[in-house]
Amino acid sequence: MKIYSKNIPQADVLSEVVKTVVTVGNGAKSDIEIGNALGKVDRQGRYYRNAAELLGFINNNKNTAVLTTIGKQFLLDPSINNPLLLKQVLSIQIFQRFISFLELHPEGIDRNNMIKWLQEVTENASKSILHRRINSISSWLQSLEIIKITADKLSLTNKITEKISILEVTEPDEPILPKTSDLNEYSTVHQRLSNANEVIAYYKDSAKTDRANLAHISLVNDIAKRIRDINCIPKANQLIDLASKIYNIDYIFEMKSINLDNERSQLRKGVSQLFEYRYLQDLPQAILVLVFEKPLSTKNIWMLDYLSSISIIPVWNETGSYNTINTYKNQINFLIHNRQSS
């Protein structure tokens, strides 16, 4: 699952990419016009135009650049600190993979190993091109304060959890919590998702419905905040509500809004989703957590033991705090308060 060259920026200075969007907004259209406005040759003008295109701020047709709707929105505040810029950078697949790669190396990674990683996950390229790509990727993330360089090693900053509420992994067939940078892992997940085409289409539609529900949105945002509070990165994709590597353990979370009429059906649905997501993502050791918006009714309280019997951790909201059965209180103490289980 190599990433195509055209989807990787080769424009080192993010502030100049911002200037490119401004330049197009001011009427520049061709590579030469963009390059002139930036004080660069037309080849570099093309690189910066391509970078602005990757970010979704401009469209280009036959060397004629125009702003997109989101590009016009960005021009209301064309700065490095505009949250929209960070959002668009992190929508690009190579940046999502790079952050996951750095998560696997909290001690930091040197330039040679970054080059090896990039060579593994992207189309074949010369050493000079690989160096330029690494320069662009690392420079952009440094400008956004997502990474830092210490003693010639690059690592994630503590600010990442302040700046990223949830890292959205764009493609559902991309490993959401990769265990390695080996492409075989990516191939396995891709193959499993491809084989499950029909159920994936169903789950995507189901997820869209769930995510339009205010109670569901509130659960996702609240759990994501609790994950960020312990300096871990909450992730999501088109299927999975939340996933995160917490204290070096993989977790998958499914949120369910419930009422008296649908408690059992919603929890059953959540069970099947969690097991299937764990299989599809090739995360056999992942801890599964089913979060629902309120305590279960008396008639369905037995389902807490049922969930525990199949190794799914039940978590429920009790007026702003979370609870679980005693068995799991220590395992997910980052989510709950020390309260007596009901």
N, C-alpha and C positions, 0 to 999 in steps of 0.2 A: 504494500500500500504506500508506494513512494509518492511524495508530493511533487507536482509538476513545477518546473523552473519558473514558469510565468506567474505562479502563485507565491513567490518568495520575493520580498523587496530587495532592491539593490540601490538604495538611496540612504546614505548613512545618517543624515541630519534630519531628525523629525521636525524641527522648527522650519526647515526649508520645505518639507512636504506641506506643512501648514501654509507656508507662503505660496506654494504652488496652487493650492485651492483658492487663496485670495487672488492670485494672478489670473486664474481662469475666471473668477467672479468679476474681475476688472476688464475682461474681454480677450485675454490671450487664448489662442486656440491650438496652434501648431507647436510641435517640439521646439522649433527655432524660437518662436515667440516666448514660450515658457522659459527656455534656456536663457534668452536675452534678459528677461525680467529677473531671473535669479543670478545673472552674471556667470552663466555656465554655457558650455558648448551644447549643441543640439542633442548629442548623444546623452549627456547628463540630463538635459531637459526631458528626454524620453523616459529615463529611469525615474525621475521625480513625478512625471505624469502617470507612469505605471503604478507608482506607489500610492498616489492619490486615488487612482482607479481601484486598487486593491482594498483601500479603506472604504470604498463605496461613495466617495465624495464627488467623483466626476465620472462621466461616461466618455468614451472616445470612439469615434467612427471616422475612418479614413483620415487620421491625423487632425481631427477636429474635436477638441475637448469642450464639453459643456457640463455645467453643474447638475448634480442629481438633486432630488428633493431634500435628501439628508445633507447634501453638501451645502445647500442654501441655508438649512437650519444651522449647520456648523458655523457659517459665516456670521451669524448673530454674535458669536463669541469665538473668533478664530485664534485660540490660544492652546498651548500645551496643557493647561489646567482644565480645559473644558472636558467634563466627564464623558461627553460623546466621543471624543478622540480615543480615550482609553477603551471604551466599549467597542469601537470599530477595530482597533488594533487587536483586541482579544477575540474578535470574531474570525480572525484569519487563522487557518489551521496550523501553520507552522509555529505560531506563537503559543497556541494551546499545547502543542506537543512539547515545545521547549520548556514551558513552565512545568509540565508533568515530568520531564527529564530532570529538571533541577530539583523537583520534590524528592526524587530518588537519591539525590546527592546533597543533603543538607550541609555537609562539610565544605561544599563548593566543588567546582570543576574547572580544570585548566583548559587553555585554548586548544591544545592538541586533541584532547578528548572531546571538546565541542566540535572540532572539525570532523573527527571520526563519526560522531553521532550524526552530524548533518549529512555526511557522505552516505550513511546507512539509510536515512529516511527520505532522501530526495533523489531526483533523477541524476544520472551521471553528469559530472561537471569537473572542470579543471581545478587545480589547487587554488589558482588565483580567484576564480569565481567563488569557490567555497569560502575563502577568506573574506571576500567582499560581502557575501551573504551573512556570515557570522558577525561582521562589523555592523551591518544594518540591524540585524535582529537584536544584538546586545545593546547597540547605541539607542535604539528606540525604547527598549525596556528600562535602560538607565535613565533616559530623559523623563520617563513616566514614574521613576522611583520604585520600580517593581524588582529590580535587581541591583546588586552592588558588586564591586571588585575589591577583594582584600587579598593581599599577598599573591597577586597574579591568579587568583581563583575567583570565579564568578558564582554567586549564590543569590537566592531570593532574599529580599529585605523583609523586615518585620512589618513594613507598611503595606505589604500586599493584601493583608486581610482588612486593612482600613480602606483600601482603594477598590477592592473587588467584593461586591456583596455575594455574588454567585458566579463562578466561572462556567459559562455556557459552552459545552462541547458541541460544536455545530453538527457534526455527523454522528448519527446513532451507531454506526458500525465502527466508530473509533473507540479504542479502549478508554474508558472513563477514568480508570485507576490503573494505568499500566504498571506491571511488575518489573519490566525491563524496557530497554529501548530496542529490543530485538524485533525485527519486522515479522518474524514468525508469529509472535503474539498478536500483532495487528491483523495478520492473515487469518488466524483462527477466529477472531471476533467477526471479521468481515464475512467469512464463510458461514458462520452460524447465523448471522443476521440475514444473509442472502437466502439460506435454506428456510428461514422462518418468515418469509415475505408476507404471507397473508396475515399472520397473527401480529406482525409488526404494524401493518396498516391499521388493524383494529386498535392496537394499543396507542398508536399516534392519535387517532380520532378520540379515543377515550381520554387521553391525557389533555387534549385541547379542551374537552368539556370540563374535566376536573379543574383545570387551571383557570377557568373563567369563574370558578366558585370562590367567593370572598373568604370563606372559612378555610378553604384549601390554600389560598394565597397567603393568608395569615400564618398558617402552620408552617409552610415552607420558609417564609421569611424569618419566623421566630427561631426555628431549628437552625437555619443557616447562620443567624446571628450568634447562637450559642456555640456553634462550631468555630466561627471566626474568633470568638472570645478566648478560645484556647490556642489561637494562632495556627489553626488548620484551615485548609481551603475547601469550602463547600463547592461541589460541582453538580451540574445537571446536564441532561440532554433532552431530546424530544420525547424520550420514554421515561427516563429515571428522574424522579422528583429531586432527590439529592443523593450524592455519594461523597465520601471523603476518606482520606487516609488519616486516621487519628491514633496518635501514639504508635505509629507503624502498623496499625491494623486497619483493614479495609471495612468500611461500613456502607450499606445501601439502605436508604430510607424511602418508604412509601407513605404518603399522607392520605388520610381519608376523612372527609366530612361525613357525619352520620346523624341519623335520627331514629326514632323508635321503629319506624317502618322498614328501614334499610340496613340496620346494624349488621345482621348476619351476611347479607349479600355483599355489602361493602367490604367487610373483613375477609370474606372468602375471595373476593376479587383481589384484594391486597395481597393475600397469601400467594395466589397463583402468579401475580406480577413479580413479587419478590423472588420467588424460586426461578422463574423464567429469566428475569434480568440477570440473576447471578450466573445462570448457565450461559446465557448469550454473551455476557461479558467475560466469561472464562475466569471467574473469581470464586473458586470452590470454597475458599476459606473465609469469604466475606461474612461479616455479622449482618443479619437481616433485622431491620427495625420497622415495625408497623405503628405509625403514629395516628391517633384519631382525636377528634376535637373535644371530646368530653368523655366522662366515665360511661361504661356500658350500663345498660338497664339491668335490673335484677334478673330478669329472665335469661339474659345472655351473658351474665358474669362468668359462666362456665367456660366461655371462649378464651378467657385469659389463660387458664390451665391448658386448653387445647393449643393455643399459640406457643406456649412454653414447651409443650411436649414435642413440637416439631421444630424447636430451636429458632423460633421467631420471637424477638423481644417486643412485647406490647407496651406502648407508651401512650398515655392519655393526658389531655390538658385539664387542669382543674383551676379555673379562674386565673389564668396567667402563669401558673407554675405547672410542672410536669411530674408525673408519677409513673411507677411501674411496679411489678410484683417484687417482693423482697429478693428473689433469686438474682435479679439483674441490677440491683441498685448500685453496686460498686462498679459494674461493667460499664454503665452509662451515666456515671455521676456527673459528667459534663453537661447532661441534659436536665437532670432532676434536682430537686431540693431534698435534703435529708428529712423525709417525712415518713410517718407510719403508713404502710400500704393498706388500702381498704380491701 
